[in-house]
Amino acid sequence: MPQHPGCSPGNARPAAAFSAMDSLSGVGPRQARERLGARSSGARAPATPWARFSAWLECVCVVTFDLELGQALELVYPSDFRLTDKEAALGTHSSASEFVSVEGRGAPGPQTTGTMTARLPCHCRQVKDSSVKRGYFQKSLVLVSRLPFVRLFQALLSLIAPEYFEKLVPCLEAVCNEIDQWSAPVPGKTLNLPVMGVVLQVHIPSRMDKPESSPLKQCGQEALMPAPLVLTSVHELDLFRCLQPVLTHMQMLWELMLLGEPLVVLAPSPTVSSEIVLALTSCLQPLKFCCDYRPYFTIHDSEFKEFTTRTQAPPNVVLGVTNPFFIKTLQHWPHILRVGEPKMSGGLPKQVKLKKPSRLKTLDTKPGLYTAYTAHLRRDKALLKRLLKGLQKKRPAGVLTALLRRHLLELTQSFIIPLEHYMASLMPLQKSITPWKTPPQIRPFHQDDFLCSLEHAGPQLTCILKGDWLGLYRRFFKSPNFDGWYRQRRKEMAHKLEALHLEAICEANIETWMQGKSEVEVVDLVLKLREKLVRAQSHHLPVKEETLQRAQLYIETVIGSLPKDLQAVLHPP
């Protein structure tokens, strides 16, 4: 397979060397809505020919660079997909990098209605051409998708791009038709996805998956020829490789992510920018990152003026940028991470230094973490030594990533477990839930009560790190991440309470209750039970199937006890 040069002269890179997207969820969907227009521009009905394709990709674009006209959208496939002006502009502006994540969102927070994100993985090719003024032509192949399946798109582009640049449109048509035959990306399923003579075997992540384990299971592999290319994850980045330059400050960066602090990552390329931002926002697992994040932010983004203004505090967002101009325009931001060019010598990575914001003055600012923030927890020096020693001994990157991810997972779990235990204590006791009364309310979360509980049930029970845990919790309470976590847990508890109340009703003696009740009261019971059944099904409440069947039987029993005219009214036609 021929090698293709990267986006700038003499900069050869493999096809899969682009950064990628992390999570599906976030606050403030304004920009996402305006960019994708709720898919109104290109949405397809389930019965249309490209319905299966659109479950994975929005479209595939080809962008050509013209010396006089700039980037131009040459091709969109499938041809019936219509990009909005903003989508097309973003695609062309993004085409200079190997992969650009246009927008990222965390878990839904207050005042959000949903999530829409545009992912633009991109493969660039530059070839000498004497007929062109600049001496070479440059094209980019861009995948547009809403899914955060970073690793899958990396693998897909590494297969498609080289062949496309050799065979052009016929190759693209064949690939898109193959993708249009793929099964839907159903959470929890392991799928075999054939494309260009290769079978990609992937597991679609679900909420039930444990973050520390790989749930991939073999799926009919013995019947596949050739043997499938197994992707251990469709979305997780090589965490250690992405965060190598900042390992010495991983503890502090974890805290900044936990607290949802505004952070600018200035990197030498869109690829590095995207990878570092996405790696940082993924380091809170299993806690959802509920803030906004932009893996590659440019002056063309609609929030450029909003983010660079000095008349208000910076928003809770992580920005990945490459233009040194941002050092000047974002000097008022509290945390700026400057990352230099990666070292190619194979030795230990040069770690960025911790510096005061006052040192941030010129556009050629040296690599470093510029912040006045003081970490609440002490740094785990033993972990850093193990990672750097593993690098010296050339241990596999996957092993070092697993070590780093496990450390961050255990750290986050130590922080979140006391919150989970306290939250569970706010749930009413099951014995207090009676069938014919409104269930008791979930008790409110009192921060002071929680902090008092830490003396005997705090993170020190599971984590060896010392520090000001109480101070860290106090700041966490003010962050979007706490708000997102609390809203989600309270919603889950409310659903559990509804399920328990429905079970209590179904276990009660309905005939005993009906004695002495008026027809109005009986009809009211039927209507309320039906409403509960509808909610249980539409909100996917944790209700057993036999409970739902018993509730339906209850409804039929109650209706059967009523006069014929009321039965006719209550029975649906």
Secondary structure, DSSP 8 states (H G I E B T S, - for coil): ----B-SSTT-B--TT-------S--S-THHHHHHHGGGTTT---TTSTTHHHHTT-SEEEEEEEETTTEEEEEEEESTT----HHHHHHHHHHTTSSEEE--B--S--TT-------EEEEEEEEEE-TTSTTSEEEEEEEEEBSS--HHHHHHHHHHHHHHHHHH-HHHHHHHHHHHTTS----TT-EEEEEETTEEEEEE---TTS-TTS------SGGG-SS--EE-S-SS---HHHHHGGGGGGHHHHHHHHHTT--EEEE-SSHHHHHHHHHHHHTTTTTS---SEEESS--TTSTTHHHHH-SSS---SEEEEE--THHHHHTTTSSEEEE------SSS-----EEE-GGG--STT--SEEEE----SB---HHHHHHHHHHHHTT--HHHHHHHHHHHHHHHHHHHHHHHHHHHHHTS--GGG--TTS---------HHHHHHHHHHHSGGGT----B-HHHHHHHHTTSHHHHHHHHHHHHHHHHHHHHHHHHHHHHS-HHHHHTT--HHHHHHHHHHHHHHHHHHHHTT-S--HHHHHHHHHHHHHHHHTS-HHHHHHHS--
